């Protein structure tokens, strides 16, 4: 892969020299707007409204929740406009950071939490220097990661989401959470993403962005994997409900995992490849395409991955994708790399075992084997092996009333026709298994591809 594995350090954009890592771990608000239809940024985040709040800092002092010095600092801070608040913090960074963290930890007041988290999020979004001021607090009794992790569990989605954003800012600024903090953050993300839709969409995506930031570090990727993190990600891809931003963020996590040698063998399997290939067919967003192709490139030399991609129909898919114009250079480069590898594999490894796996998986695609005369002439006798399981499965797919996609029926009809053409007893065997009426039934199909393949199959039955 192109991403250097740097143990115990955050992978920065400059290290990678690759356009796809630019701000990838930042919370993507523009994409969120896109996902949210008519919901505006201000409607979601209420920044102006919350910034105009005037929490009563002295009341918290009077309740002995904070010191007088903290209250005076916060009053002074609140009087400043946003564009000068960062500079004010840097004048006495330790005092301001301690005051903020003390409030966030000790004061269970929604207004004050929303005000401080919103302000910190906005300040850090404009300048990483603000986030770096908190570095001196890491590992102390007021550890910023520990304080923010607790806030991420608050029932107020806005507080939880802003807390997630601030954690991401900390990591992007180079703050390194302690081992305990890493485990707490990962446990939180895993728990929250596996629950039923407790959070609003913007909060759920903010929680996922914390995982994206954490996985930029090699050691944390190992920790995540060993904690069965993939079991969390795969269901999210299966049940994305068309949420492009969710798909992107999960694919970005998998892409990051694909840079770790210890994890690559688990990623290079049929299930993940089939899911990602299916998403490529459905989603045209370049950032999603970029992540999936980048993952495939990282895994292409791993084990049987190139063979797995062939079985999943990647060859035809990539050829179709090449016909489109892509603005992202990484996409074009990765397509060329993958096409070269997969095309060579199709030529050298179109074998019956691969074909059988595809047919028995139920995930039929127009892989090159189906249309290869050489494949059929070489392998047709193998359809009689193992009690003709593969042939019987094809016939089951074309049986009227079977709940399968039209594409599966069309491919199965094509293959039954090829079996009839290539095998001396093909017609007799298909007739013996009562498949003729099945084929005739599909001549009246309203699906064009099914109708076409049924007609060709009938012609082969008549001619052989």
KAHULIN-V546806 format. One line per field, one symbol per residue. ss: DSSP state (~ for helix, > for strand, _ for the rest). psi: psi as a letter, one per 40 degrees, with the letter a starting at -180 (. if undefined). A space follows every 10 residues. Layout:
BEGIN
ss = ???
psi = ???
END
This chain:
BEGIN
ss = __________ __~~~~__~~ ~_______~~ ~~~~~_____ ~~~~~_~~~~ ~_____~~~~ ~~_____~~~ ~~~~~~~~~_ _~~~~~~~~~ ~_~~~~~~~~ ~~~~~~___~ ~~~~~~~~~~ ~~~~~~_~~~ ~~~~~~~___ ___~~~~~~~ ~_____~~~~ ~~~~~~~~~~ ~~______~~ ~~~~~~~~~~ ~~~~______ ~~~~~~~~~~ ~~~~___~~~ ~~~~~~___~ ~~~~~~~~__ ___~~~~~~~ ~~~~~~~___ ~~~~~~~__~ ~~~~~~~~~~ ~~___~~~~~ ~~~~~~~~~_ ____~~~~~~ ~__~~~~~~~ ~_______~~ ~~~~~~~~~~ ~~~~~~~~__ _~~~~~~~~~ ~______~~~ ~_~~~~~~~~ ~~~~_~~~~~ ~~~~~~~~__ _____~~~~~ ~~~~~~~~~~ ~~___~~~~~ ~~___~~~~~ ~~~~___~~~ ~~~~~~~~~~ ~~~_
psi = iehhhhhfih hiddddfhde ehfdeihgdd dddddebehi ddddefdddd deigigdddd ddefdiiddd dddddddddi ideeddddde dgdddddddd ddddddhghd dddddddddd ddddddhedd dddedeehea efhddddddd deeidhdddd dddddddddd ddeehhiidd dddddddddd ddeeiigdii dddddddddd ddddeehddd ddddddefdd edddddddfe fegddddddd dddddddeeh dedddddfid dddddddddd ddhehddddd dddddddded ehbedddddd defddddddd deeihhdhdd dddddddddd dddddddefg iddddddddd deghigiddd ehdddddded deeeifffdd dddddddehh ehgiiddddd dddddddddd ddhdeddddd ddefeddddd dedeiehddd dddddddddd dde.
END
